[in-house]
Amino acid sequence: MDREKRKGDQPVPDRLEDVLNEMQMRALHQLERFGWQLRFVRRPLFQESVAVVLSAEGDKIGILEDDGRINMEPDIKLRE
């Protein structure tokens, strides 16, 4: 039996500034102009948060890197 791993955490925090740095916030605002959206933020234990963005069409995902770049070939597995 699969169990929910988030334990009540929201997929996107209410205050993005708490998990995204200034460069990531700038990049996110630029991406939003093209319809991209922050889909969720992974917060693995003892590791940096990982911000995952989704294209307007919903067919591409990317990782918002610490320096504001978008990693379009992320090494990430998504649940369906």
C-alpha positions in Angstrom: 0.0 0.0 0.0 1.3 3.4 -1.0 1.3 6.1 1.7 1.4 9.9 1.2 4.9 11.2 1.9 4.2 14.9 2.2 2.6 14.6 5.7 0.3 17.6 5.2 2.9 19.9 3.5 1.6 22.0 0.6 3.1 21.3 -2.8 3.9 25.1 -3.2 4.5 27.1 -0.1 2.4 30.2 0.6 5.6 32.3 0.9 7.9 31.5 -2.0 10.5 33.7 -0.6 11.0 31.2 2.2 12.3 28.6 -0.3 13.4 30.5 -3.4 16.3 32.9 -3.5 16.3 36.2 -5.3 17.7 34.9 -8.6 15.1 32.1 -8.7 12.3 34.5 -8.0 13.4 36.7 -10.9 13.6 33.8 -13.2 10.2 32.5 -12.1 8.6 35.9 -12.8 10.2 35.9 -16.3 8.9 32.3 -16.9 5.4 33.2 -15.8 5.2 35.7 -18.7 5.4 32.7 -21.0 2.8 30.7 -19.1 5.2 28.6 -17.1 4.3 28.0 -13.4 5.9 26.8 -10.3 4.4 23.3 -9.9 5.9 22.2 -6.6 8.9 22.4 -4.4 10.6 19.3 -3.2 12.1 19.6 0.3 14.3 16.5 0.8 15.8 16.0 4.3 19.3 17.5 4.7 19.3 18.8 1.1 18.5 22.0 -0.7 14.9 22.6 -1.9 14.2 21.8 -5.5 11.7 24.0 -7.4 10.0 22.3 -10.3 8.3 24.4 -13.0 5.9 23.3 -15.7 5.4 24.7 -19.2 2.1 26.3 -20.2 1.3 23.3 -22.4 2.0 20.9 -19.5 4.4 18.9 -21.6 7.8 20.1 -20.3 9.2 20.3 -16.8 12.3 22.0 -15.5 14.2 22.6 -12.4 14.8 26.2 -11.3 18.5 26.2 -10.4 19.9 28.4 -7.6 21.4 30.8 -10.1 18.1 31.3 -11.9 18.8 28.9 -14.9 16.3 26.4 -15.9 17.5 22.8 -16.1 15.4 21.3 -18.9 17.0 17.8 -18.4 16.3 17.3 -14.7 17.2 14.1 -13.0 13.9 13.9 -11.3 11.1 11.3 -11.2 7.5 12.4 -10.9 4.6 10.5 -9.4 1.6 10.1 -11.6 
